[in-house]
Amino acid sequence: MFNKSEIKKILFIKFGGIGDVLLSSAVLPNLRSYFPEAEINVLTYKNCRDVFDDNPFINRVLTFELGRDDSLRLIRSIRKQNYDLIIDLFANPRTAIVTFFSGAKFRAGYAFKHRKYAYNIPLVMDDVIGKMHNLDVNLEALKRIGIPVDSRDLFLSITKYHDEFALKYFKDNNIDNSFKIAIPMAGGWESKKYKVKDYIKLIKLFNEKYDVKFILTWGDEYEHRDSIQINKAVPGNTYILPDTSIRYLAAFFKNSNAVISGDSGHMHIAAVTGVPVLGIFGPTDPLQQGPVGAMHRTITHSQLVCLNCALLDCQIGNICMTELDKDKIIDAFLNMLEENNITIPLK
């Protein structure tokens, strides 16, 4: 493998969706613990940079922007930096090539077909990928490289400036003292999303009995459109957040009372802030992608045999989402609050 004393400079590569990248942050405290004097840098997508900014376990964040940055230029830049160890936990064709031509003496990465050539420490993970939580797959990779795992903690830096921004928004909208439930419109696949019409019905059911405000979060123009649609249907107690970066978004979650979300990056951002999250799952498996932490809960339409299909496009109407009983969602949410000693106000 390698002699620990040989490793002075490390590059950790993790591309992917925001949730996947955030789940990889658990790797960093373990790297820092094992290599306390090494320079540890991270390479990720530009839109995920916020996940690693102000992370105390690393030295620098390097970024790559799809559609704008040049892969050859990235390879040249990485090669000039003289890394001793590169750990590629994305291992797509681009990151495999970057790793292969990096000049690093030790190159670890997933031994996927047609990409294992890039790694002289190939990680055969067929026995764990799809069989444990994605967070634990990342940590298992470290173990197989020979790096001890002492921490399972995720990390996202939320400063007082992020908190102050969120609190000012709540105060300006006269909801600073209200019970607030955040609802992300986000979701990388349409089939993972809880639908707008179902959120409208769910919110109206809450409104029959509970005195709450709903904070609608979004990431792109389509999700913003969905937020507007919900706000128009239930205008009295729904609020659309302004466009914000990841850590400001995290502050909104942190300063809410709870979150209801489909499987998304926003769900994982919320979960790491310490607010209880109820995840609504269908085509993906909560045992692999669920919110991390004992305070969180997930719900599925458990009677369906097609759960966890991982299909981006459902041919039978996405019934795992659309036919999930809304009363059961509310019951699961209330049970989660009770287990966290949180009281939701009645009307």
KAURGI-V311694 format. One record per residue. RES is the residue in one small letter. PHI is phi in radians with two decimals (NA if undefined). BURIAL is + if it has 9 or more other C-alpha atoms within 8 Angstrom, else -. Layout:
res->RES phi->PHI burial->BURIAL
res->RES phi->PHI burial->BURIAL
//
This chain:
res->m phi->NA burial->-
res->f phi->-2.70 burial->-
res->n phi->-1.57 burial->-
res->k phi->-0.91 burial->-
res->s phi->-1.19 burial->-
res->e phi->-1.34 burial->-
res->i phi->-1.66 burial->+
res->k phi->-1.91 burial->+
res->k phi->-2.50 burial->+
res->i phi->-2.20 burial->+
res->l phi->-2.09 burial->+
res->f phi->-1.82 burial->+
res->i phi->-1.87 burial->+
res->k phi->-2.55 burial->+
res->f phi->-1.68 burial->+
res->g phi->2.19 burial->+
res->g phi->-1.19 burial->+
res->i phi->-1.02 burial->+
res->g phi->-1.09 burial->+
res->d phi->-1.08 burial->+
res->v phi->-1.17 burial->+
res->l phi->-1.08 burial->+
res->l phi->-1.13 burial->+
res->s phi->-1.41 burial->+
res->s phi->-1.12 burial->+
res->a phi->-1.16 burial->+
res->v phi->-1.13 burial->+
res->l phi->-1.19 burial->+
res->p phi->-1.08 burial->+
res->n phi->-1.27 burial->+
res->l phi->-1.08 burial->+
res->r phi->-1.15 burial->+
res->s phi->-1.14 burial->-
res->y phi->-1.44 burial->-
res->f phi->-2.14 burial->+
res->p phi->-1.11 burial->-
res->e phi->-1.80 burial->-
res->a phi->-1.33 burial->+
res->e phi->-1.44 burial->+
res->i phi->-2.09 burial->+
res->n phi->-2.03 burial->+
res->v phi->-2.15 burial->+
res->l phi->-2.02 burial->+
res->t phi->-2.55 burial->+
res->y phi->-1.14 burial->+
res->k phi->-1.04 burial->-
res->n phi->-1.27 burial->-
res->c phi->-1.81 burial->+
res->r phi->-0.94 burial->+
res->d phi->-0.98 burial->+
res->v phi->-1.04 burial->+
res->f phi->-1.86 burial->+
res->d phi->-1.06 burial->-
res->d phi->1.06 burial->-
res->n phi->-1.39 burial->+
res->p phi->-1.26 burial->-
res->f phi->-1.65 burial->-
res->i phi->-2.24 burial->+
res->n phi->-1.73 burial->-
res->r phi->-2.52 burial->-
res->v phi->-2.02 burial->+
res->l phi->-1.84 burial->+
res->t phi->-2.28 burial->+
res->f phi->-2.35 burial->+
res->e phi->-1.95 burial->+
res->l phi->-1.04 burial->-
res->g phi->1.49 burial->-
res->r phi->-2.19 burial->-
res->d phi->-1.49 burial->+
res->d phi->-1.76 burial->-
res->s phi->-1.12 burial->-
res->l phi->-1.12 burial->-
res->r phi->-1.12 burial->-
res->l phi->-1.09 burial->+
res->i phi->-1.04 burial->+
res->r phi->-1.08 burial->+
res->s phi->-1.11 burial->-
res->i phi->-1.14 burial->+
res->r phi->-1.09 burial->+
res->k phi->-1.16 burial->-
res->q phi->-1.51 burial->-
res->n phi->0.97 burial->+
res->y phi->-1.33 burial->+
res->d phi->-1.52 burial->+
res->l phi->-2.40 burial->+
res->i phi->-2.08 burial->+
res->i phi->-2.03 burial->+
res->d phi->-1.82 burial->+
res->l phi->-1.81 burial->+
res->f phi->-2.12 burial->+
res->a phi->1.01 burial->+
res->n phi->-1.62 burial->-
res->p phi->-0.97 burial->-
res->r phi->-1.19 burial->-
res->t phi->-1.20 burial->+
res->a phi->-1.12 burial->+
res->i phi->-1.14 burial->+
res->v phi->-1.01 burial->+
res->t phi->-1.15 burial->+
res->f phi->-1.07 burial->+
res->f phi->-1.62 burial->-
res->s phi->-1.24 burial->+
res->g phi->1.45 burial->+
res->a phi->-1.18 burial->+
res->k phi->-1.18 burial->-
res->f phi->-2.11 burial->+
res->r phi->-2.29 burial->+
res->a phi->-1.90 burial->+
res->g phi->-3.02 burial->+
res->y phi->-1.11 burial->+
res->a phi->-1.49 burial->+
res->f phi->-1.23 burial->-
res->k phi->-0.98 burial->-
res->h phi->1.22 burial->-
res->r phi->-2.12 burial->+
res->k phi->-1.17 burial->+
res->y phi->-0.99 burial->-
res->a phi->-1.34 burial->+
res->y phi->-2.11 burial->+
res->n phi->-1.62 burial->-
res->i phi->-2.15 burial->+
res->p phi->-1.30 burial->+
res->l phi->-1.86 burial->+
res->v phi->-1.52 burial->-
res->m phi->-2.09 burial->+
res->d phi->-1.04 burial->-
res->d phi->-1.38 burial->-
res->v phi->-2.14 burial->-
res->i phi->-1.15 burial->+
res->g phi->1.51 burial->-
res->k phi->-2.15 burial->-
res->m phi->-2.55 burial->+
res->h phi->-1.08 burial->+
res->n phi->-0.99 burial->+
res->l phi->-0.99 burial->+
res->d phi->-1.30 burial->+
res->v phi->-1.09 burial->+
res->n phi->-1.03 burial->+
res->l phi->-1.28 burial->+
res->e phi->-1.11 burial->-
res->a phi->-1.05 burial->+
res->l phi->-1.03 burial->+
res->k phi->-1.03 burial->+
res->r phi->-1.29 burial->-
res->i phi->-1.38 burial->+
res->g phi->1.82 burial->-
res->i phi->-1.79 burial->+
res->p phi->-1.11 burial->-
res->v phi->-2.01 burial->+
res->d phi->-1.92 burial->-
res->s phi->-2.32 burial->-
res->r phi->-1.99 burial->+
res->d phi->-1.37 burial->-
res->l phi->-1.54 burial->+
res->f phi->-2.49 burial->+
res->l phi->-2.49 burial->+
res->s phi->-1.38 burial->+
res->i phi->-2.09 burial->+
res->t phi->-1.64 burial->-
res->k phi->-1.11 burial->-
res->y phi->-1.19 burial->-
res->h phi->-1.16 burial->+
res->d phi->-1.06 burial->+
res->e phi->-1.08 burial->-
res->f phi->-1.10 burial->+
res->a phi->-1.13 burial->+
res->l phi->-1.13 burial->+
res->k phi->-1.13 burial->-
res->y phi->-1.04 burial->-
res->f phi->-1.09 burial->+
res->k phi->-1.17 burial->+
res->d phi->-1.09 burial->-
res->n phi->-1.75 burial->-
res->n phi->1.02 burial->-
res->i phi->-2.19 burial->+
res->d phi->-1.14 burial->-
res->n phi->-1.80 burial->-
res->s phi->-1.59 burial->-
res->f phi->-1.39 burial->+
res->k phi->-2.04 burial->+
res->i phi->-1.95 burial->+
res->a phi->-1.52 burial->+
res->i phi->-2.25 burial->+
res->p phi->-1.31 burial->+
res->m phi->-1.50 burial->+
res->a phi->-1.25 burial->+
res->g phi->2.85 burial->+
res->g phi->-1.14 burial->-
res->w phi->-2.04 burial->-
res->e phi->-1.10 burial->-
res->s phi->-1.21 burial->+
res->k phi->-1.44 burial->+
res->k phi->-1.41 burial->+
res->y phi->-1.33 burial->+
res->k phi->-1.35 burial->-
res->v phi->-0.98 burial->+
res->k phi->-1.09 burial->-
res->d phi->-1.33 burial->+
res->y phi->-1.09 burial->+
res->i phi->-1.05 burial->+
res->k phi->-1.11 burial->-
res->l phi->-1.11 burial->+
res->i phi->-1.08 burial->+
res->k phi->-1.12 burial->+
res->l phi->-1.15 burial->-
res->f phi->-1.02 burial->+
res->n phi->-1.18 burial->+
res->e phi->-1.17 burial->-
res->k phi->-2.23 burial->-
res->y phi->-2.03 burial->+
res->d phi->-1.71 burial->+
res->v phi->-2.37 burial->+
res->k phi->-2.04 burial->+
res->f phi->-1.99 burial->+
res->i phi->-1.80 burial->+
res->l phi->-1.65 burial->+
res->t phi->-1.88 burial->+
res->w phi->-2.68 burial->+
res->g phi->-2.18 burial->+
res->d phi->-2.22 burial->-
res->e phi->-1.13 burial->-
res->y phi->-1.24 burial->-
res->e phi->-1.21 burial->+
res->h phi->-1.12 burial->+
res->r phi->-1.04 burial->-
res->d phi->-1.09 burial->+
res->s phi->-1.08 burial->+
res->i phi->-1.09 burial->+
res->q phi->-1.09 burial->+
res->i phi->-1.18 burial->+
res->n phi->-1.07 burial->+
res->k phi->-1.21 burial->-
res->a phi->-1.35 burial->-
res->v phi->-2.32 burial->+
res->p phi->-1.36 burial->-
res->g phi->-1.27 burial->-
res->n phi->-2.50 burial->-
res->t phi->-2.05 burial->+
res->y phi->-2.32 burial->+
res->i phi->-1.66 burial->+
res->l phi->-1.17 burial->+
res->p phi->-1.20 burial->-
res->d phi->-1.15 burial->-
res->t phi->-2.39 burial->-
res->s phi->-1.45 burial->-
res->i phi->-1.03 burial->+
res->r phi->-1.32 burial->+
res->y phi->-1.19 burial->+
res->l phi->-1.03 burial->+
res->a phi->-1.01 burial->+
res->a phi->-1.14 burial->+
res->f phi->-1.11 burial->+
res->f phi->-1.11 burial->+
res->k phi->-0.98 burial->+
res->n phi->-1.68 burial->+
res->s phi->-1.62 burial->+
res->n phi->-1.63 burial->+
res->a phi->-2.92 burial->+
res->v phi->-2.37 burial->+
res->i phi->-2.10 burial->+
res->s phi->-2.65 burial->+
res->g phi->-1.30 burial->+
res->d phi->-1.19 burial->+
res->s phi->-2.82 burial->+
res->g phi->-1.06 burial->+
res->h phi->-1.05 burial->+
res->m phi->-1.05 burial->+
res->h phi->-1.23 burial->+
res->i phi->-1.06 burial->+
res->a phi->-1.06 burial->+
res->a phi->-1.09 burial->+
res->v phi->-1.31 burial->+
res->t phi->-1.44 burial->+
res->g phi->1.66 burial->-
res->v phi->-1.72 burial->+
res->p phi->-1.16 burial->+
res->v phi->-2.14 burial->+
res->l phi->-1.75 burial->+
res->g phi->-1.66 burial->+
res->i phi->-1.70 burial->+
res->f phi->-2.11 burial->+
res->g phi->-2.55 burial->+
res->p phi->-1.30 burial->+
res->t phi->-1.95 burial->+
res->d phi->-1.68 burial->+
res->p phi->-1.09 burial->+
res->l phi->-1.23 burial->-
res->q phi->-1.80 burial->+
res->q phi->-2.18 burial->+
res->g phi->-1.20 burial->+
res->p phi->-1.08 burial->+
res->v phi->-1.58 burial->-
res->g phi->2.38 burial->-
res->a phi->-1.21 burial->-
res->m phi->-1.37 burial->+
res->h phi->-1.63 burial->+
res->r phi->-2.43 burial->+
res->t phi->-2.29 burial->+
res->i phi->-2.42 burial->+
res->t phi->-2.38 burial->+
res->h phi->-1.42 burial->+
res->s phi->-1.16 burial->-
res->q phi->-1.37 burial->-
res->l phi->-1.45 burial->-
res->v phi->-1.48 burial->-
res->c phi->-1.67 burial->-
res->l phi->-0.99 burial->+
res->n phi->1.09 burial->-
res->c phi->-1.24 burial->-
res->a phi->1.10 burial->-
res->l phi->-1.53 burial->-
res->l phi->-1.29 burial->-
res->d phi->-2.20 burial->-
res->c phi->-1.54 burial->-
res->q phi->-1.61 burial->-
res->i phi->-2.14 burial->-
res->g phi->1.53 burial->-
res->n phi->0.96 burial->+
res->i phi->-1.17 burial->-
res->c phi->-1.10 burial->+
res->m phi->-1.72 burial->+
res->t phi->-1.23 burial->+
res->e phi->-1.84 burial->-
res->l phi->-1.27 burial->+
res->d phi->-1.07 burial->-
res->k phi->-1.20 burial->-
res->d phi->-1.11 burial->-
res->k phi->-1.22 burial->-
res->i phi->-1.09 burial->+
res->i phi->-1.11 burial->+
res->d phi->-1.07 burial->-
res->a phi->-1.12 burial->+
res->f phi->-1.13 burial->+
res->l phi->-1.14 burial->-
res->n phi->-1.11 burial->-
res->m phi->-1.09 burial->+
res->l phi->-1.07 burial->+
res->e phi->-1.07 burial->+
res->e phi->-1.16 burial->-
res->n phi->-1.77 burial->-
res->n phi->1.00 burial->-
res->i phi->-1.97 burial->-
res->t phi->-1.86 burial->-
res->i phi->-1.62 burial->+
res->p phi->-1.30 burial->-
res->l phi->-1.45 burial->-
res->k phi->-1.28 burial->-
//
